[in-house]
């Protein structure tokens, strides 16, 4: 239900992005980004993440330079699990800005 979050002309109110983030069922955070380690937390109470296919993209100055898939992640409800993203650090340039999108 979007009551109170969208304006009558379907333009989002400022709280839209915050609510969108809070309602997400999966949380991802960096554990050790130099080694490509991330932690996935399943916020759901009854469903595992076995049907989710995790894709990743490494952005260099806003452009994708590496991408791949972690496949189907099997994280039980309300559990956390660490995964390693197979980054190739030899190709990284020190003067560039990088973002890892999961």
N, C-alpha and C positions, 0 to 999 in steps of 0.2 A: 504494500500500500504506500503510495507516495503522497498521501494527504499531509499537507503542511510543509512538504519539502520542495514541491514544485509550485510555481505560480500558475494561475489559470491559463496562460498561454504556453504552458509546458516548458518555460525557462526555469532552470534550477536555481534555488535559493542558495545562499552561501553555505549553509549547513549540509548541502547535498553531498559534497565530497567527503565530509567527515562521516556521515551516515553510511555512505557507500563502503568506506574502509572498515567501519565497525561491523557491518553485516557480512563481511567476507568469511567464508568457512575455512580458509587455509591461511596460515601465517608463515611467512618466510623471513628468516633473518640470517645475516652473515655470521659465521662462527670464526673462520680464519680465511679471509679473502685471498691472501697470498697463496694458500694451498687450494683455493677453490671450494672450501667447505661451507655448506649452508645447512641450516636446520629448518625442517618443515614441521609445523605443528598443526595437527588436525583439530579444529575447534568444534567439530560435530560431536554429538553425544552417542549416536547409534550407528553411523555409517563410516566404513573405512575409506581410504583414498585409492583403493585398488583400480578404480575406473579412471583415475586422473593420469594423463600423460603430461609430464613436466617438460616444457621446452625452455631453453635458455638462449640468450643472445648477449654477446659482449659488444658494447657500443664504444667506439673510439671517437671522441669529439662529435657525438651524435650520430655517427654512421656505424652500421653493423659490420664487424670485422671477423667475428667467430660466432658460430651458433651450433646448436645440437639439441639432443633430447636425453633426458635421464630415464626415459621409458615410463612405465607405470610404477608409481610409488605405492608401496603397501604400508601405510601408516594407520594403526588402529585408532579408534575414536579416543580423543583427549590424550593422545600420545605425541611425543616428539621423536624425530629421527634425523640423523645427520647424513648428508649425501655429499659427494664430491663432484663438482662440475669440472670436466676435463679441459681446463683452460691450457693454452700454450703460451707460457710466460716469455718464451724466447722471442716472440714476435711483438711484444709490448714496447712502446716507445716512452721514455721517461718524461718527455715534454707534453704528452697528450693527457686528456682527461678521459677516464674510463668509467662506465656504468655497466653493471651486470643486471640484466632484466630477466626475471624468472616468470 
